[in-house]
Amino acid sequence: MILSIQRLRAWVRLRLEPLMPALLRVLFPWIARVLRWRAGHFPRRAVLYSGQAYYNAWYLSRALRKRGWRADVLNWDPEESAQIYYHGEDYKFSYGAVMTPFRYLLFYLRALWTYDVFHFSNAHSMLIGHDLNYWFMRHFSTGFEIRFLKDCGKKIVYSNNGCLDGVSQSSFRKWIPGPPVCDICPWKNVPTVCSDERNLAWGRFRNSMADYQCTLGGNRADYNDNPRVHEVPEFYCLDPDVWRPDLAIPEKYRLHHPPGTVLLYHSVGNFETRTGDDGVNIKSTHVYHPLLQALKAEGLPVEMMFFTKVPNKELRFYQAQAGIFLDMLSFGWFGATAREAMMLGKPVICYLRPVWLESARKEIPEYVDELPIVSATPETIREVLVDLVTHPEKREEIGRRSRAFALKWHSMDAGARRLSRIYSELLGRAQ
């Protein structure tokens, strides 16, 4: 019986797939007209997060459900190595012979009816799966499936994820003070990853599609200098119960060091690809490693905790044992690791670029004023680090402020409050 059903499905796909492009060319104008009318008169509190953003969309969607939203996460990422950063999904595209573009297309058509908000994240990832993107590119045009969302009256939201997202390399390297960060980036001379042409082409498409964009931390150059780009720290949210200061540590994750040792946490995701042959990377590993060796030689009770390729859900057990988190000293802002540290109630050292702080202050002045991260550069890190290592009461005080800050700005409930308001306003609905 099961074999017969499989054969029937295979027969249907075999017969229908060749006809789908021509059929959809006839149906799409009518579909757009009906859905645009329905979205305009009866908008739905329903959002699809297409693509992962670490775990942010997962926890945000869970909290939005408590506020009456249908909020689902689609994981279409084919990279198996990236799955260690994700915490869950409602739908996952599998790849190979079983999952054909026909089934992707059916998912897309169902999503058109189900959701009125589509939220994407990460540069070059305004997609509903690569295979579907290629199918539309082959039979219609590049980006058609996203443009058609607009034709159907859907609202598109996008979350920014880094230096090359809508900003040319030429513009990014001009940020002051300090030497250009691009000079220590392994992607500087890899145009298939980062180049003026590639970054700006993406920014142009992104801005033409998105009704609202979330970012955090300035970098308002090129296509990021746009009235639809907003500082929304709440999108980049976590579950306070997953990262909690009193997290129980399973025995197999416990680290054993002499009493009084201050553990310094430093991690780099995809360390090999993000580090040059000379050992230099934008995470400042090349600065921290020799510094820690020097401090240990001077008798300071410190040990570095360095991790890469550890699943994120397991990494927190190591993080919870750290005394200080060491983040980037030249980039100018912080990312997921620092937010995890703050939620765990840990002090973080990371360079905060003054011009970006002032840029963010225009929209979120309280956030900037309350930010507990300790700023340092390669030139000042020794003094800053020694001060924290030798003053445990200062570490504890910063840790308390960090937890309170993370709960206020980066908890999943804070994210749901802010994004529910944003989505409702886009849909023209009261909360």
C-alpha positions in Angstrom: 0.0 0.0 0.0 2.8 2.4 1.0 4.7 1.5 -2.2 1.6 2.2 -4.3 1.2 5.7 -2.7 4.8 6.4 -3.4 4.4 5.4 -7.0 1.3 7.5 -7.3 3.1 10.6 -5.9 6.1 9.9 -8.3 3.7 9.6 -11.2 1.9 12.9 -10.3 5.2 14.7 -10.0 6.5 13.3 -13.2 3.3 14.4 -15.1 2.7 17.8 -13.4 6.2 19.2 -12.9 6.8 19.9 -16.6 3.4 21.7 -16.8 3.8 23.8 -13.6 5.6 26.9 -15.2 3.0 27.4 -17.8 0.1 26.7 -15.4 1.5 29.2 -12.8 2.0 31.9 -15.4 -1.8 31.7 -15.9 -2.7 31.4 -12.2 -0.2 33.8 -10.6 -2.0 37.0 -11.5 -5.3 35.6 -10.1 -3.6 34.3 -7.0 -1.9 37.7 -6.4 -5.2 39.5 -6.8 -7.1 37.3 -4.3 -4.3 37.3 -1.7 -3.8 41.0 -2.0 -7.5 41.6 -1.3 -7.5 39.2 1.6 -4.3 40.7 3.2 -5.7 44.2 2.8 -9.1 43.4 4.4 -8.4 40.5 6.7 -4.7 40.5 7.5 -3.5 37.5 9.5 -1.2 37.5 12.5 1.0 34.9 10.9 4.7 35.1 10.3 7.1 32.7 8.6 10.8 33.0 9.5 12.4 31.7 6.3 16.0 30.7 7.1 17.7 30.5 10.5 19.4 33.4 12.4 21.3 31.3 14.9 18.5 30.6 17.4 16.9 34.1 17.4 13.9 33.3 15.2 13.3 30.1 17.0 12.9 31.7 20.5 11.2 34.7 19.1 8.6 32.6 17.3 7.9 30.6 20.5 7.2 33.9 22.4 5.1 35.3 19.7 2.8 32.3 19.8 2.0 33.2 23.4 0.8 36.5 22.0 -1.6 35.0 19.6 0.6 34.8 16.5 1.1 31.9 14.2 4.9 32.0 14.1 6.8 29.2 12.3 10.5 28.7 11.4 11.6 27.2 8.2 15.1 25.7 8.1 16.2 25.5 4.5 20.0 25.6 5.2 21.6 22.6 3.4 24.9 23.0 5.3 25.2 20.2 7.8 28.0 22.0 9.6 25.8 25.0 10.3 23.1 23.0 12.2 25.1 23.2 15.5 24.1 26.8 15.8 20.4 26.2 15.5 18.0 25.3 18.4 14.9 24.2 16.5 12.6 24.5 13.5 9.0 23.8 12.5 9.8 22.9 9.0 13.1 21.6 7.5 13.8 21.1 3.8 15.7 17.9 3.3 17.8 17.5 0.1 18.3 14.8 -2.4 15.9 12.7 -4.5 13.0 12.6 -2.0 12.5 16.4 -1.8 12.0 17.7 -5.3 11.4 21.3 -6.4 7.7 20.3 -6.9 7.3 19.8 -3.2 9.2 23.0 -2.4 6.7 24.7 -4.7 3.7 23.3 -2.9 5.2 24.5 0.4 5.6 28.0 -1.2 2.0 28.1 -2.4 0.7 27.0 1.0 2.8 29.6 2.7 1.3 32.3 0.4 -2.1 31.6 1.8 -1.0 30.9 5.4 1.4 33.8 6.3 1.1 37.6 5.8 4.6 38.4 7.1 7.8 36.8 5.8 10.9 37.5 7.9 14.3 36.8 6.4 17.8 37.0 7.9 21.4 37.0 6.6 23.0 38.5 3.5 22.0 36.9 0.2 19.5 34.8 2.0 16.1 36.4 1.1 15.1 32.9 0.0 12.7 30.1 0.6 15.3 27.6 -0.1 18.0 27.5 -2.7 16.3 24.9 -4.9 13.1 26.8 -5.1 15.1 30.0 -5.9 16.9 28.1 -8.8 13.6 26.8 -10.0 12.0 30.2 -10.3 15.2 31.6 -11.7 15.1 29.0 -14.4 11.4 29.3 -15.3 10.6 32.9 -14.4 13.3 35.4 -13.3 15.9 35.9 -10.5 14.2 36.7 -7.2 10.7 36.2 -8.7 9.4 34.2 -5.7 10.2 37.2 -3.4 8.8 39.8 -5.7 5.6 37.8 -5.9 5.3 38.0 -2.2 5.0 41.7 -2.7 2.5 41.3 -5.5 0.3 39.3 -3.0 0.4 42.0 -0.4 2.7 40.3 1.9 5.0 42.3 4.3 8.7 41.5 4.1 10.9 42.0 7.1 14.7 41.5 7.1 17.4 41.2 9.8 20.9 42.4 9.1 23.8 40.1 10.0 27.2 41.8 9.5 29.7 44.0 7.9 29.1 43.0 4.2 25.3 43.1 4.5 24.4 46.0 2.1 27.7 47.8 2.6 30.6 47.9 0.2 34.1 46.9 1.3 35.3 50.3 0.3 32.8 52.0 2.6 33.3 49.7 5.5 37.0 50.1 5.6 36.6 53.9 6.1 35.1 53.6 9.6 37.3 55.3 12.1 39.2 55.3 14.4 41.8 52.6 13.9 43.2 50.7 10.9 40.7 49.2 8.5 39.2 46.0 9.8 39.1 44.6 6.3 42.9 44.3 6.2 42.8 41.5 8.8 39.8 39.7 7.2 40.5 36.6 5.1 37.6 37.5 2.8 39.2 40.8 1.7 40.4 39.5 -1.6 37.7 36.9 -2.2 35.1 38.6 -4.3 32.8 35.6 -4.3 32.3 36.3 -0.6 32.9 40.1 -0.2 33.4 42.8 -2.8 31.9 46.2 -3.6 29.9 44.9 -6.5 28.5 41.8 -4.7 27.7 43.7 -1.4 26.0 46.6 -3.2 24.0 44.4 -5.6 22.6 42.5 -2.6 21.8 45.7 -0.7 20.0 47.1 -3.7 17.8 44.0 -4.0 17.3 43.7 -0.2 16.1 47.3 0.1 13.8 47.0 -2.9 12.0 44.1 -1.2 12.0 44.8 2.5 9.2 46.8 4.2 11.2 46.9 7.4 14.7 46.0 8.4 16.2 45.1 11.8 19.9 45.9 12.6 22.0 46.6 15.6 25.1 48.6 16.0 25.4 51.3 13.4 27.4 50.6 10.2 24.9 53.0 8.5 26.7 53.2 5.2 25.5 52.6 1.6 22.2 50.6 1.6 22.2 50.5 5.4 21.7 54.3 5.5 18.0 53.9 4.7 14.8 55.0 6.6 13.5 51.5 6.6 16.5 50.2 8.5 16.0 50.4 12.2 17.9 49.5 15.4 16.0 46.6 16.8 18.1 44.8 19.5 15.1 42.8 20.6 15.1 40.7 17.4 18.5 39.2 18.4 16.9 37.4 21.4 17.6 34.5 23.6 15.7 32.3 26.1 16.7 33.4 29.6 16.1 29.9 31.0 18.5 28.4 28.5 21.3 30.9 29.4 20.8 31.4 33.1 23.4 32.4 35.7 22.6 29.3 37.9 22.8 26.9 35.0 23.5 23.3 36.2 26.7 22.0 34.6 26.6 18.3 33.7 29.7 16.5 34.9 31.1 15.8 31.4 31.3 19.5 30.7 33.0 20.5 34.0 36.4 22.1 33.8 38.9 21.6 36.6 41.4 24.3 37.5 43.1 25.4 40.7 40.9 27.5 43.0 41.1 31.2 42.2 41.7 30.7 38.5 39.9 33.2 36.3 38.7 31.4 33.2 38.7 33.7 30.1 36.3 32.6 27.4 37.1 33.1 23.7 35.5 31.3 20.8 35.5 31.5 17.0 32.9 29.9 14.9 34.3 28.4 11.6 37.8 29.2 12.9 39.7 27.7 10.0 37.8 29.7 7.3 37.8 33.0 9.3 41.5 32.9 10.2 44.4 33.8 7.9 47.5 31.8 7.3 49.3 34.1 9.8 46.7 33.3 12.5 45.0 36.7 12.4 41.3 37.0 12.5 38.7 39.7 13.3 37.8 37.9 16.6 41.3 39.0 17.9 42.6 35.5 18.7 46.0 36.7 17.6 45.9 39.4 20.2 44.5 37.4 23.1 46.7 34.3 22.8 50.1 36.0 23.3 48.6 38.4 25.9 47.3 35.5 28.0 50.7 33.7 27.8 52.4 36.9 29.0 50.0 37.3 31.9 50.4 33.7 33.0 54.1 34.1 32.9 53.8 37.1 35.3 51.8 34.9 37.7 48.3 36.1 37.0 45.8 33.2 37.7 44.2 33.0 34.3 43.4 30.3 31.8 41.9 30.7 28.3 38.9 28.7 27.3 38.9 28.4 23.5 36.2 26.7 21.5 35.2 26.1 17.9 32.8 23.6 16.3 30.9 22.9 19.6 27.1 22.7 19.3 25.6 25.9 20.7 23.4 24.1 23.2 26.4 22.4 24.7 28.7 25.4 24.5 26.6 27.2 27.2 27.8 24.7 29.8 31.4 25.9 29.2 30.4 29.5 29.0 28.7 29.3 32.4 32.1 28.5 34.0 33.9 31.5 32.5 34.8 34.6 34.5 35.3 37.0 31.6 34.3 36.8 27.9 36.9 38.1 25.4 35.3 39.4 22.1 36.5 41.4 19.1 38.9 44.2 19.7 38.9 45.9 16.3 35.6 45.3 14.6 33.6 47.8 16.6 30.6 45.9 17.8 29.5 42.6 19.4 27.5 39.6 18.3 25.8 36.5 19.6 28.6 35.4 21.9 28.4 38.6 23.9 24.7 38.5 24.1 24.9 34.9 25.5 27.5 36.1 28.0 25.3 38.9 29.2 22.3 36.6 29.6 24.6 34.3 31.7 25.5 37.3 33.9 29.1 37.5 32.7 31.3 40.6 32.0 32.3 41.0 28.3 35.3 42.9 26.8 34.7 44.1 23.3 35.6 47.2 21.3 32.7 49.5 20.8 33.2 51.9 18.0 32.2 55.4 19.2 30.7 56.5 15.9 28.4 53.4 15.9 27.4 54.0 19.5 26.3 57.5 18.5 24.5 56.2 15.5 22.6 53.7 17.5 21.8 56.3 20.2 19.6 58.1 17.7 17.0 55.4 17.9 17.8 53.5 21.1 19.4 55.9 23.6 18.6 53.8 26.6 20.2 50.8 25.1 23.4 52.6 24.5 23.4 54.2 27.9 22.8 50.9 29.7 25.1 48.7 27.6 27.5 47.0 30.2 30.1 45.8 27.8 33.7 46.9 28.7 35.2 48.5 25.6 38.9 47.9 24.8 41.3 48.0 21.8 44.4 46.0 21.1 46.3 48.8 22.7 44.3 49.0 25.9 43.3 45.3 26.4 46.1 44.5 28.8 45.2 47.2 31.2 41.4 46.5 31.0 41.8 42.8 31.4 44.2 42.9 34.3 41.8 45.3 36.1 38.9 42.9 35.8 41.0 39.8 36.7 42.3 41.5 39.9 39.0 43.0 40.9 36.4 40.2 41.4 33.9 42.6 42.9 33.9 44.6 39.6 33.3 41.4 37.6 30.3 40.6 39.8 28.9 44.0 39.5 29.2 44.1 35.7 27.8 40.6 35.6 24.6 41.6 37.5 24.1 44.6 35.2 24.7 42.4 32.2 22.0 39.9 33.1 19.5 42.7 33.8 20.4 44.4 30.5 20.0 41.1 28.6 16.6 40.4 30.2 15.4 43.9 29.2 16.7 44.0 25.7 17.5 40.5 24.5 15.0 38.2 26.1 12.5 36.3 23.9 9.6 38.1 25.6 11.2 41.5 24.9 11.6 40.3 21.3 8.0 39.3 21.0 6.7 42.6 22.4 8.8 44.6 19.9 8.3 42.4 16.9 4.5 42.0 17.5 4.2 45.8 17.4 6.3 46.1 14.3 4.4 43.3 12.4 1.0 44.7 13.6 1.9 48.2 12.3 3.0 46.8 9.0 -0.3 44.9 8.6 -2.3 47.9 9.7 -3.7 46.1 12.7 -3.9 47.1 16.4 -2.1 44.7 18.7 
